[in-house]
């Protein structure tokens, strides 16, 4: 049975960097939702690790900052994050970007 998700996920390619709990590195966001993302990276991370995340959104001067993201799963060449804490302005920036993705999907 396929897992139902609360928010739609979008296939995308965005540069990202992350750090926390002894892990630091970069990768490529391969899918994004309002609550999390998947990152392709060779950097080893462990499930349940909390990381700070920086996402490079198109046409933005500064990266989107996720203060706390928790590793939900790891696999060969990547891992999944759930966004735990974003500042309100960062949350708004993420929601605006997702809204653009939703709108472009139907055009």
C-alpha positions in Angstrom: 0.0 0.0 0.0 1.4 3.4 -1.0 2.1 5.9 1.8 -0.2 8.9 1.8 1.7 12.2 2.3 0.2 15.3 3.9 1.9 17.6 1.4 2.8 17.2 -2.3 6.4 16.5 -3.1 8.2 18.2 -6.1 11.1 16.7 -8.0 13.6 19.5 -8.1 17.4 20.2 -8.1 18.6 22.7 -5.5 22.0 23.0 -4.0 22.1 22.5 -0.2 24.5 22.5 2.7 24.0 21.0 6.1 25.8 20.8 9.4 25.3 19.4 12.9 26.2 16.6 15.3 29.6 16.0 13.7 28.2 15.9 10.2 28.8 18.6 7.6 28.6 18.7 3.9 26.6 19.5 0.8 24.3 17.9 -1.6 21.5 18.2 -4.1 17.9 18.5 -3.0 16.1 16.0 -5.3 12.6 16.5 -3.9 10.9 19.1 -1.7 7.7 19.5 0.2 6.4 22.0 2.8 7.6 19.6 5.5 10.9 18.2 4.3 13.2 17.1 1.4 15.4 14.4 0.1 19.1 15.1 -0.4 21.5 13.3 -2.7 24.9 13.4 -0.9 27.8 11.1 -0.2 28.2 12.6 3.3 27.3 10.0 5.9 24.6 11.0 8.3 22.6 8.9 10.9 18.8 8.6 11.3 17.4 10.9 14.0 20.3 13.3 13.7 19.4 17.0 13.9 21.0 19.2 11.2 20.9 22.9 10.2 20.1 23.2 6.5 20.7 25.9 3.9 18.9 25.6 0.6 19.7 27.7 -2.5 16.4 28.7 -4.0 16.3 30.1 -7.5 16.5 33.9 -7.8 17.1 34.4 -4.0 20.2 36.3 -2.8 20.5 34.4 0.5 19.8 30.7 1.2 16.7 29.5 2.9 17.7 28.5 6.4 16.1 25.6 8.2 17.3 25.9 11.8 16.5 22.3 12.7 15.8 19.4 10.3 15.8 15.8 11.4 17.1 12.9 9.4 14.2 10.5 8.8 16.0 7.9 6.6 19.3 7.2 5.0 20.3 5.2 2.0 22.9 4.7 -0.6 23.8 8.2 -1.8 21.3 10.2 0.2 18.9 10.9 3.0 15.6 12.4 3.9 14.9 15.3 6.2 11.9 16.5 8.0 11.8 20.3 8.7 11.4 20.7 12.5 12.1 24.4 13.1 12.1 27.4 10.6 11.8 31.0 11.5 8.5 32.5 10.4 10.1 34.5 7.5 11.9 31.4 6.3 8.6 29.4 6.5 6.9 32.1 4.4 9.8 32.0 1.8 9.5 28.2 1.6 5.7 28.4 1.2 6.0 31.0 -1.5 8.5 28.9 -3.5 6.2 25.8 -3.2 3.2 27.8 -4.3 5.2 28.8 -7.5 6.0 25.1 -8.0 2.3 24.2 -7.6 1.2 26.9 -10.0 3.8 25.9 -12.7 2.7 22.3 -12.5 -0.7 23.2 -13.9 0.5 25.5 -16.7 
